Amino acid sequence: MGIGKNNHSYSSLLTVLYPSQKKVTVSSPRITDIRQSALAPMSGQITSTIARLSQDAIQEITRLKGKYKLDELIAMLKYDPTSKACRRLKALRVQTALGDYGHPDKDIDKWVHGNLDEMEGTLQEAAGHLSNAMGLGTALCEIVLDNRVPGRWGEWRLKALNPLDITKVTFRGTKGKITEVVYLDGDGRKKYIPYHRVIHIVNDPEMVFNDPFGAAESESAMPYYKSKQSLTAEMLVAGKNQATGILTAFADSNDSVRLLDVNGNPQKNMDGSDKIVSSVESLAYQLTNLENSNVIVTDLKNKIVPLAMPTGDSFFINNLQYLNRQIMLSFGVSALMFDEGSVGGLGNSGISQSHKSVLDSQIDGIVKQIRDKLLERVIKQLLVYNFGSKYARNLGTFAVSASTDPNIIISKGNFLLSAITSGAIPASDISAINVLREMCGVPKIDMEEQQRMINAQLDQQMQQQQMQQGAMQPPQPGAEAMGQYP
């Protein structure tokens, strides 16, 4: 086949040789038309963003019924010491890693900071709540804007970031996208919040295939938590047995006695006669009710002795340590983060610091989500509503300051101390000493006060030298007669 010379701009003639050896000339499409027709199927989204909202009709979706109820997961995060410590540690690291807002336009930067400072609560509190997405799979905050703030009437301001209880949250949407968050409020009525007015954080979105309820880390930890509960209960029983022993009773089964109740009164049959049982049965009845009466009355021929039982100390300790480590692993926290060195862990502080860096890399995804949602759904709305759409192109950033990151402070302090010790930076350099004192929380040295102290020391040294030189000079003639020399 052949194509004309200007096939990139105009229609050309296409010569086709068929099996009949007849030449047929047909009009061929332009190359640009071919490209457009080839790319046409690429435009537009085919699949659903949220697979469970695939229909055209509005649907309401809830959390899929999993192996554990959401209330059980929340209770574990509240009451299990290991889980609670992991949750609190990660929440605090998220609050620190969020950083401070900054904008290249100083006026905009000052105005946005005014919003964040005057809102109800703090941005760090909201970040701490949103960090619960790691443990529970998802977390939400409602964005509350108000244009009737006293003193700023007509100006849209950030009033609050209201945390939402995820046990009362469902989602509504259509055609693969969420349009509303449905919240069962305290009055028992459903409130419908537009999705763009909510900060919605999802844990592990790449694993759950855009499920709005995310993947909860606590679900992985729950089996180990339940095992720890059972093991702890057994350990308490073993401890009690070790302390008191198991009472073992010996009695003659050929003897018969009256059966007494816990108060020592004879028990009666249906006809009113005393109930007669073997001495073994009577003794067993008293031992069964020992916790209620704390008294055993028996014959001299009977014998009651405590039987010591082994507790298996190493079994319980080793297994509890294993379960706690598995719970920490489920939350992505190294055991060395909380290891104080009591179990062969002396000198682990340096390793723990490295593991903290690994932890920060794990929470980086959640921190980026929080930053992006704050910029997209809070800062953008405030700037566009108040200053126009031109500010939608530059929303500013959230960045961690070196003066607030503990890791940077520690590294910088160690480097500065090494430089002063090695002599690379003189110990007399007041500016370097002040930086190191500030890192340690010690007030800086005032430069003027330091200079006055140095001058005073120099004056004192000069006076001492003059006194020493005067004492070493020989007496002048006639000084002894004049009373100037002893």
C-alpha positions as CSV (number, residue, x, y, z in Angstrom):
1,M,0.0,0.0,0.0
2,G,1.1,3.6,-0.5
3,I,0.3,6.8,1.3
4,G,0.5,10.3,-0.2
5,K,3.3,12.7,0.8
6,N,1.2,15.1,2.9
7,N,-0.5,12.4,4.8
8,H,0.0,14.3,8.1
9,S,-2.2,17.2,7.0
10,Y,-4.6,16.1,4.2
11,S,-6.5,13.0,3.1
12,S,-4.4,10.9,0.7
13,L,-5.1,8.1,-1.7
14,L,-4.5,4.6,-0.4
15,T,-3.7,2.0,-3.1
16,V,-4.6,-1.6,-2.1
17,L,-3.5,-4.7,-4.0
18,Y,-6.2,-7.4,-3.6
19,P,-5.6,-11.1,-4.4
20,S,-7.4,-10.6,-7.7
21,Q,-4.4,-8.4,-8.7
22,K,-6.8,-5.5,-9.3
23,K,-5.7,-2.1,-8.0
24,V,-8.3,-0.3,-6.0
25,T,-7.6,3.3,-4.8
26,V,-9.5,4.4,-1.7
27,S,-9.4,7.6,0.4
28,S,-7.4,7.1,3.6
29,P,-8.0,9.0,6.8
30,R,-5.6,11.7,8.0
31,I,-3.0,10.6,10.4
32,T,-4.4,13.0,13.0
33,D,-7.8,11.4,12.7
34,I,-6.1,8.0,13.2
35,R,-4.4,9.2,16.4
36,Q,-7.6,10.7,17.8
37,S,-9.5,7.5,17.1
38,A,-6.8,5.5,18.7
39,L,-6.7,7.7,21.8
40,A,-10.5,8.1,22.1
41,P,-10.9,5.0,24.3
42,M,-8.3,6.4,26.8
43,S,-10.4,9.4,27.8
44,G,-12.7,9.1,30.8
45,Q,-12.7,6.8,33.8
46,I,-14.1,3.3,33.2
47,T,-13.9,1.6,36.6
48,S,-15.3,2.8,39.9
49,T,-13.2,4.7,42.4
50,I,-15.2,3.0,45.1
51,A,-16.2,-0.4,43.9
52,R,-19.1,-0.7,46.3
53,L,-20.7,2.4,44.7
54,S,-20.9,1.1,41.2
55,Q,-24.6,1.7,40.6
56,D,-26.2,4.9,39.2
57,A,-28.7,5.0,42.1
58,I,-27.5,6.6,45.4
59,Q,-26.2,3.9,47.7
60,E,-25.2,3.9,51.4
61,I,-22.4,1.7,52.4
62,T,-21.3,0.6,55.8
63,R,-18.2,-1.1,57.2
64,L,-17.9,-4.7,56.0
65,K,-18.6,-7.3,58.7
66,G,-15.2,-8.5,59.7
67,K,-13.9,-11.0,62.2
68,Y,-14.0,-8.4,65.0
69,K,-16.5,-5.7,65.9
70,L,-15.4,-2.1,65.8
71,D,-16.2,-1.6,69.5
72,E,-13.9,-4.5,70.4
73,L,-11.0,-2.9,68.5
74,I,-11.6,0.5,70.2
75,A,-11.8,-1.2,73.6
76,M,-8.4,-2.9,73.0
77,L,-6.8,0.4,72.0
78,K,-8.2,2.0,75.2
79,Y,-7.5,-0.6,77.8
80,D,-4.6,-2.8,76.7
81,P,-1.4,-1.2,77.9
82,T,0.7,-2.4,74.9
83,S,-1.8,-1.3,72.3
84,K,-2.5,2.0,74.0
85,A,1.3,2.8,74.2
86,C,1.7,2.0,70.5
87,R,-1.3,4.2,69.6
88,R,-0.2,7.1,71.7
89,L,3.4,6.9,70.4
90,K,2.3,7.0,66.7
91,A,-0.2,9.8,67.4
92,L,2.5,12.0,69.0
93,R,4.8,11.3,66.1
94,V,2.1,12.3,63.6
95,Q,1.5,15.6,65.5
96,T,5.2,16.3,65.5
97,A,5.8,15.3,61.8
98,L,2.8,17.4,60.6
99,G,4.9,20.6,60.8
100,D,4.0,24.2,60.5
101,Y,2.1,25.9,57.7
102,G,4.0,28.3,55.4
103,H,3.1,30.4,52.4
104,P,5.5,32.5,50.2
105,D,3.1,35.4,50.4
106,K,3.7,36.9,53.8
107,D,0.2,38.4,54.0
108,I,-1.5,35.2,53.1
109,D,0.8,33.3,55.5
110,K,-0.1,35.6,58.4
111,W,-3.8,35.4,57.6
112,V,-3.9,31.6,57.4
113,H,-2.0,31.4,60.7
114,G,-4.6,33.7,62.2
115,N,-7.3,31.2,61.2
116,L,-5.4,28.3,62.6
117,D,-4.7,30.1,65.9
118,E,-8.3,31.3,66.4
119,M,-10.0,28.0,65.6
120,E,-11.7,26.0,68.3
121,G,-9.1,23.4,69.4
122,T,-5.7,23.1,67.6
123,L,-4.4,21.7,64.4
124,Q,-2.3,19.2,66.4
125,E,-5.4,17.9,68.2
126,A,-7.1,17.3,64.9
127,A,-4.0,15.5,63.5
128,G,-3.9,13.3,66.6
129,H,-7.5,12.3,66.0
130,L,-6.9,11.6,62.3
131,S,-3.9,9.4,63.3
132,N,-6.4,6.9,64.7
133,A,-6.9,5.9,61.0
134,M,-3.8,3.7,61.5
135,G,-5.3,1.7,64.4
136,L,-9.0,1.7,63.3
137,G,-8.7,1.9,59.5
138,T,-10.2,5.3,59.0
139,A,-10.7,8.7,60.7
140,L,-12.8,11.7,59.8
141,C,-13.1,15.4,60.8
142,E,-15.8,17.8,59.7
143,I,-14.6,21.1,58.4
144,V,-16.6,23.9,60.0
145,L,-16.4,27.3,58.2
146,D,-18.2,30.5,59.4
147,N,-18.6,33.9,57.9
148,R,-20.2,35.5,61.0
149,V,-17.2,35.6,63.3
150,P,-17.4,38.7,65.5
151,G,-15.1,41.4,64.2
152,R,-14.7,39.7,60.9
153,W,-18.3,39.7,59.5
154,G,-18.5,38.4,56.0
155,E,-15.0,36.9,56.0
156,W,-15.0,33.1,55.8
157,R,-13.0,31.7,58.7
158,L,-12.1,28.3,60.0
159,K,-14.2,27.7,63.1
160,A,-13.3,24.1,63.9
161,L,-12.2,20.7,62.7
162,N,-14.9,18.5,64.4
163,P,-13.8,14.9,65.0
164,L,-16.4,12.3,64.0
165,D,-17.1,9.0,65.8
166,I,-16.4,6.3,63.2
167,T,-18.8,3.9,64.8
168,K,-21.6,6.3,63.7
169,V,-20.3,6.9,60.2
170,T,-21.4,5.5,56.8
171,F,-20.9,6.8,53.3
172,R,-23.3,7.6,50.4
173,G,-22.5,8.0,46.8
174,T,-23.2,6.9,43.2
175,K,-21.2,6.0,40.1
176,G,-18.2,4.9,42.0
177,K,-17.7,8.1,44.1
178,I,-18.5,9.2,47.6
179,T,-20.8,12.3,47.7
180,E,-21.8,12.4,51.3
181,V,-20.8,11.3,54.8
182,V,-23.8,10.0,56.8
183,Y,-23.5,10.6,60.5
184,L,-25.8,9.3,63.2
185,D,-25.8,12.2,65.6
186,G,-26.5,12.2,69.3
187,D,-30.2,13.1,68.7
188,G,-30.7,9.8,66.8
189,R,-31.1,11.5,63.4
190,K,-28.9,11.0,60.4
191,K,-26.9,14.1,59.3
192,Y,-25.7,14.3,55.7
193,I,-22.3,16.1,55.3
194,P,-21.0,16.9,51.8
195,Y,-17.9,14.9,51.2
196,H,-15.8,18.0,50.3
197,R,-16.5,19.3,53.8
198,V,-14.8,16.3,55.5
199,I,-11.2,15.4,56.0
200,H,-11.2,11.6,55.4
201,I,-8.0,9.6,56.1
202,V,-7.7,5.9,55.1
203,N,-5.0,3.5,56.3
204,D,-3.3,1.3,53.8
205,P,-5.4,2.4,50.8
206,E,-3.3,0.5,48.3
207,M,-4.1,-2.7,50.1
208,V,-7.8,-2.3,50.6
209,F,-8.5,-1.2,47.0
210,N,-10.0,2.2,48.0
211,D,-12.3,0.9,50.6
212,P,-13.3,4.0,52.5
213,F,-13.1,2.1,55.8
214,G,-9.5,1.2,55.3
215,A,-7.4,-1.6,56.9
216,A,-7.2,-1.5,60.7
217,E,-3.9,-2.4,62.3
218,S,-5.8,-3.4,65.5
219,E,-7.4,-6.3,63.6
220,S,-4.0,-7.9,63.3
221,A,-3.3,-7.4,66.9
222,M,-6.6,-8.6,68.3
223,P,-5.8,-12.4,68.3
224,Y,-2.7,-11.8,70.3
225,Y,-4.6,-9.5,72.7
226,K,-7.2,-12.2,73.3
227,S,-4.5,-14.8,73.9
228,K,-2.8,-12.5,76.3
229,Q,-6.1,-12.1,78.2
230,S,-6.5,-15.8,78.6
231,L,-2.8,-16.3,79.5
232,T,-3.0,-13.6,82.2
233,A,-6.1,-15.2,83.7
234,E,-4.3,-18.5,83.9
235,M,-1.3,-16.9,85.4
236,L,-3.4,-15.4,88.2
237,V,-4.8,-18.8,89.0
238,A,-1.3,-20.4,88.9
239,G,-0.1,-17.6,91.2
240,K,-2.9,-18.2,93.7
241,N,-2.2,-21.9,93.7
242,Q,1.5,-21.3,94.3
243,A,0.7,-19.0,97.2
244,T,-1.9,-21.1,99.0
245,G,-1.5,-24.5,97.4
246,I,-4.4,-26.9,96.5
247,L,-6.0,-28.3,99.6
248,T,-6.0,-32.1,99.5
249,A,-8.3,-34.0,101.9
250,F,-8.2,-37.6,103.1
251,A,-11.2,-39.3,104.8
252,D,-12.5,-42.8,105.5
253,S,-15.3,-43.5,103.0
254,N,-16.7,-46.2,105.4
255,D,-17.6,-43.6,108.0
256,S,-21.0,-41.8,107.8
257,V,-21.7,-38.3,109.3
258,R,-24.4,-35.7,109.3
259,L,-24.1,-33.2,106.5
260,L,-23.8,-29.6,107.8
261,D,-24.5,-26.4,105.9
262,V,-22.1,-23.4,105.8
263,N,-23.4,-22.2,109.2
264,G,-22.8,-25.5,110.9
265,N,-26.4,-26.5,111.1
266,P,-27.5,-30.0,110.1
267,Q,-29.1,-30.3,106.7
268,K,-32.5,-32.1,106.5
269,N,-34.1,-34.6,104.2
270,M,-37.6,-34.1,102.7
271,D,-39.1,-36.0,105.7
272,G,-37.3,-33.8,108.2
273,S,-34.6,-36.3,109.3
274,D,-30.9,-35.4,109.3
275,K,-29.1,-35.9,106.0
276,I,-26.5,-38.7,106.5
277,V,-23.6,-38.9,104.0
278,S,-20.2,-40.5,103.9
279,S,-17.3,-38.5,105.5
280,V,-15.7,-38.1,102.1
281,E,-18.8,-36.5,100.7
282,S,-19.2,-34.2,103.8
283,L,-15.6,-33.1,103.5
284,A,-15.9,-32.5,99.8
285,Y,-18.9,-30.3,100.5
286,Q,-17.0,-28.2,103.0
287,L,-14.0,-27.7,100.7
288,T,-16.3,-26.7,97.9
289,N,-17.9,-23.9,100.0
290,L,-14.6,-22.9,101.6
291,E,-14.6,-19.5,100.1
292,N,-17.9,-18.7,101.6
293,S,-17.2,-20.1,105.1
294,N,-13.4,-20.1,105.5
295,V,-13.9,-22.8,108.1
296,I,-13.6,-26.6,107.9
297,V,-14.9,-28.9,110.6
298,T,-13.9,-32.5,110.4
299,D,-13.0,-35.6,112.3
300,L,-9.6,-36.2,113.9
301,K,-9.1,-39.2,111.6
302,N,-9.4,-37.0,108.5
303,K,-6.4,-35.1,107.2
304,I,-6.2,-31.9,105.1
305,V,-2.9,-30.8,103.6
306,P,-1.9,-28.1,101.1
307,L,-0.4,-29.5,97.9
308,A,2.1,-27.1,96.3
309,M,1.8,-26.7,92.5
310,P,4.5,-25.5,90.1
311,T,3.6,-22.2,88.4
312,G,5.9,-22.4,85.4
313,D,7.3,-18.9,85.8
314,S,9.4,-19.0,82.6
315,F,6.4,-20.3,80.6
316,F,4.2,-17.3,81.4
317,I,6.9,-14.7,81.2
318,N,8.2,-15.9,77.8
319,N,4.8,-16.2,76.3
320,L,3.6,-12.8,77.6
321,Q,6.7,-11.2,76.1
322,Y,6.1,-13.0,72.8
323,L,2.4,-11.8,72.7
324,N,3.4,-8.2,73.5
325,R,6.0,-8.2,70.8
326,Q,3.5,-9.5,68.2
327,I,1.0,-6.8,69.2
328,M,3.8,-4.2,68.7
329,L,4.6,-5.8,65.4
330,S,1.0,-5.5,64.3
331,F,1.1,-1.8,65.0
332,G,4.5,-1.5,63.3
333,V,6.3,-0.5,66.5
334,S,9.6,-2.1,67.5
335,A,9.8,-3.6,71.0
336,L,13.0,-1.7,71.6
337,M,11.0,1.5,71.6
338,F,9.8,0.6,75.1
339,D,12.6,-1.7,76.2
340,E,14.1,-0.2,79.4
341,G,16.9,-2.7,79.5
342,S,15.5,-5.0,82.1
343,V,15.6,-8.1,79.9
344,G,19.1,-8.1,78.5
345,G,18.5,-4.8,76.7
346,L,21.2,-2.6,78.2
347,G,22.6,-0.1,75.8
348,N,19.7,-0.2,73.4
349,S,19.2,3.6,73.2
350,G,21.1,4.0,70.0
351,I,19.2,1.1,68.3
352,S,15.9,2.5,69.6
353,Q,16.7,5.8,67.9
354,S,17.2,4.0,64.6
355,H,13.9,2.1,65.1
356,K,12.2,5.5,65.7
357,S,13.4,6.6,62.3
358,V,11.8,3.4,60.8
359,L,8.6,4.2,62.7
360,D,8.6,7.7,61.2
361,S,8.9,6.3,57.7
362,Q,5.9,4.1,58.4
363,I,3.6,6.9,59.5
364,D,4.8,9.1,56.6
365,G,1.9,8.0,54.4
366,I,-0.7,9.1,57.0
367,V,1.1,12.4,57.6
368,K,1.1,13.1,53.8
369,Q,-2.6,12.3,53.6
370,I,-3.3,14.7,56.5
371,R,-1.2,17.5,54.9
372,D,-2.8,17.0,51.4
373,K,-6.3,17.0,52.8
374,L,-5.7,20.1,55.0
375,L,-4.3,22.0,51.9
376,E,-7.0,20.8,49.5
377,R,-10.1,21.0,51.7
378,V,-9.3,23.6,54.3
379,I,-6.6,26.0,53.1
380,K,-7.9,26.0,49.5
381,Q,-11.5,26.8,50.4
382,L,-10.4,29.6,52.7
383,L,-8.2,31.2,50.1
384,V,-10.6,30.9,47.2
385,Y,-13.7,32.0,49.2
386,N,-11.9,35.1,50.5
387,F,-9.3,36.1,47.9
388,G,-10.4,34.5,44.6
389,S,-9.5,31.5,42.5
390,K,-6.0,32.8,41.6
391,Y,-4.8,31.5,45.0
392,A,-5.9,28.0,44.2
393,R,-2.6,27.5,42.3
394,N,-0.4,28.1,45.3
395,L,-1.8,26.8,48.6
396,G,1.4,26.8,50.6
397,T,3.0,23.8,52.4
398,F,3.3,22.1,55.7
399,A,6.9,21.4,56.7
400,V,8.7,20.3,59.8
401,S,11.0,22.9,61.2
402,A,14.5,21.8,62.3
403,S,13.8,23.5,65.7
404,T,10.9,21.2,66.4
405,D,12.0,17.8,65.2
406,P,13.6,15.9,68.2
407,N,15.7,13.8,65.9
408,I,17.2,16.8,64.1
409,I,17.8,18.5,67.5
410,I,19.6,15.5,68.9
411,S,21.8,15.0,65.8
412,K,22.7,18.7,65.6
413,G,23.5,18.8,69.3
414,N,25.8,15.8,69.1
415,F,27.6,17.2,66.1
416,L,28.1,20.6,67.7
417,L,29.3,19.1,71.0
418,S,31.9,16.9,69.1
419,A,33.1,20.0,67.1
420,I,33.6,21.9,70.4
421,T,35.4,19.0,72.1
422,S,37.7,18.4,69.1
423,G,38.6,22.1,68.9
424,A,37.1,22.6,65.5
425,I,34.9,25.3,67.1
426,P,36.6,27.2,69.9
427,A,35.0,26.8,73.3
428,S,35.2,30.6,73.6
429,D,32.7,31.0,70.7
430,I,29.7,32.3,72.6
431,S,27.3,31.9,69.7
432,A,28.1,28.2,69.5
433,I,27.8,27.8,73.2
434,N,24.4,29.6,73.1
435,V,23.1,27.2,70.5
436,L,24.1,24.2,72.6
437,R,22.6,25.8,75.7
438,E,19.3,26.4,73.9
439,M,19.1,22.8,72.8
440,C,19.6,21.7,76.5
441,G,16.9,24.1,77.7
442,V,19.4,26.4,79.5
443,P,19.1,30.2,79.1
444,K,21.5,31.8,76.6
445,I,24.5,33.8,77.8
446,D,23.9,37.5,77.4
447,M,26.7,38.9,75.2
448,E,27.0,42.3,76.9
449,E,26.9,40.7,80.4
450,Q,29.5,38.2,79.3
451,Q,31.7,41.1,78.0
452,R,31.3,42.9,81.3
453,M,32.3,39.8,83.2
454,I,35.4,39.4,81.0
455,N,36.4,43.1,81.5
456,A,35.9,42.7,85.3
457,Q,38.1,39.7,85.3
458,L,40.8,41.5,83.3
459,D,40.7,44.5,85.7
460,Q,41.0,42.2,88.7
461,Q,44.0,40.4,87.1
462,M,45.7,43.8,86.4
463,Q,45.2,44.9,90.0
464,Q,46.7,41.7,91.3
465,Q,49.7,42.1,89.0
466,Q,50.3,45.7,90.1
467,M,50.1,44.6,93.8
468,Q,52.6,41.8,93.2
469,Q,55.0,44.2,91.4
470,G,54.7,46.8,94.2
471,A,55.5,44.2,96.8
472,M,58.6,43.1,94.9
473,Q,60.2,46.6,94.6
474,P,63.0,47.6,97.2
475,P,62.1,50.3,99.8
476,Q,63.0,53.9,99.0
477,P,65.7,55.7,101.2
478,G,64.1,57.2,104.3
479,A,61.0,55.2,103.9
480,E,61.5,53.4,107.2
481,A,61.9,56.7,109.0
482,M,58.8,58.1,107.5
483,G,56.8,55.1,108.6
484,Q,56.3,53.7,105.1
485,Y,58.3,50.5,105.6
486,P,57.9,48.2,108.6
